[in-house]
Amino acid sequence: MLWVTRRCIRVNRTATGWLVRRFVDPTGTFRFVDPAEVAAVERSDRAIGFDAPGARYPHKDGRGRCSFEALVEEYRPTDRALRVLARIVHDADFPGEALSRPAGRALLAFDVVSLLTGLGAPAEAPVAEAAGLRAISSGFPLVSADDQETLQRAAFLYDSLYASLAERVAIKR
């Protein structure tokens, strides 16, 4: 399948590309275009669009989810590590939102371990790992020649983060 999104990928688009390659469509290909072209490419090439206006999986859907969250819920709803990763991606992609939630105004941030154990962090508190992911993602275009290279090189980051979360989830069961 062809997947299409906006060029100059960072947090959500990179994470979504990784998710698609690892869990949804391992042989899928990606095209990165101007934002206004995503919906047209989706229609003309029977592609699946994400993180763009008019795409099947928009930047933010009617339920407030980014494309990564929507795909996790659709394809891997029982994978606890991916659900925690979805929370990190959401907070990294929408940093102002995390701080505007009721718990976010009262609390600065909690790490994923606190969220997994259920100790100390309300479900709506911002996740500390999100700030790190956002900072790292802002450097993707600075160290990669293009979006294809970013997707390839960032896979190690997301594989590592996912493995760490999966280990933490297994320990906390």
N, C-alpha and C positions, 0 to 999 in steps of 0.2 A: 504494500500500500504506500501511496505517497502522502506524506504529512507536510503541511505548509504553515509557516508562521512568519512573523516579522523578523527582519534582519537585525543584526547587532544584539545577539542573545545574551541575556544575563541570568537573573535568578530563575524565574518561573519557566521561561522557554528552554533554558538549558536543562533544568530538572525534568521538565516534561519530555524532552527528547531522550534523556537517559531512561526515564520510566518506560517510554514506548519501546526503546531498544531492549531493555532488560526483561520486561514483563508483558508487554502488550503485542508488539509486532517486531520481533527480532530482525526480520529481513526488510523492514520498512526503510524507505529513503526519505530524506528531508530536503525541502527547498525553502530558502530564506529570501523573502521579497519585501518590497515596501509595504507598509501597513495597509494602504488603500488597495493593494493587489491581492491580499490573502483570500478574501471572499470570492473574487473572480477566478483565481486559480483553483480554489476548492470546487467551484461549479464546473469549470471547463475541463479540468483534469481528473475529476472525481476523486479529489484528495480529501484529506481530513485536516481542517484548519484548526489552529489553536492560538490562543493569546493574541487575538486581533479582533477589530470590529467586524461583525458579520460572520465570524467563524463558528463552526459547530461548538467548539469549546472556547468561548470568549475570554478576554482578559479577566473579567469578573462576571459570573453568571447571575441569574436571578436569585440564587440562594447565597450569593456573596463568596462563592468559591472561585479560586483561580483554576486554570486548566489542569494543573497537577492534581489538585484536590478532587476535581470532578472525575478524572481518569482513575485515580486510586479507588474512589467510591464505586465506580462502574466495573472495574476489572479485578481489583484485589481488596474487596471490602473487609476481609477477615485478617489481613496482614497487619498486625499491630505495629510493627516497625515502620511500615510504609505510612500508616495513619499518623504516627508521630512525626515522621519526615514531612508529611503534608502540612502539618501544623507549623513546622519550622519554615518551610517554603512560603507558606501564606504570610507568616509574620515578617519574613525577609522581603517579600514582594510588596507588602502593604505595611510598612513600619509605623506609620501614623495611626493606623487602625488598631494595632495591638496596644498602643499606649492610650488610645481613647476608650477602650473597653473599661467597664467599671473597675475591675481588678487592676487593670493596667495603670489607672490613675493613682491607685493607692500603693501599688507595688512596682518596683523597677523591672525586675525580670527573674525568672527561675529557670534552672537548667532542666534538661530533659529527664534526668534521674528523678528530680522532685516530681515531675509530672507522672512518670511511670509508677513511682511508689505511692503516689497520691498523698504524699506528705508535704505540707507547707505551701503548695502552689494550687490556687483555685484553677479550674479548667480554663478560665478565660484570661489567665495571666499571660503576659508576653513570654516567649521562650528565648532564653539568653543566646542559644546557638544561632538564632535568626540573624543577630547582628553580625556575627562572624561570617555566616554564609553570604550576607549582603555585601560585606566588605570584600570578600574573596571574589564574588561574582562581578563586582565593579571592575576588577582587573582583567577579566577574561579578554575583552577586546584589545587590551594593551599587550598581551603576550601571545595572542594567536593571530595567524594570518587572515583567517576568515571564520565564519560560523561553523562550518564543517569541522575545522580543526578544534574550535572551542568545544564542540560536542564530544569529539573524540578524547581530548585531553581532560575534560571535566569528568569523564566517566570514572576515573580513579577516585576523585573526590567523593562522588555520590556512592560509588561502590563501598568506599571506606566508611562513610557516614551511615549508610544502610547496615553494613555489617556490625558496626558498633551499636546501633540501635537494636538490631535483632538480638545481639548478645545480651544487652541490658533487659530487653523484654523477656528473654528466656530465663534470666537470673531472677527476675521479679515474679515469676509465675508461682 
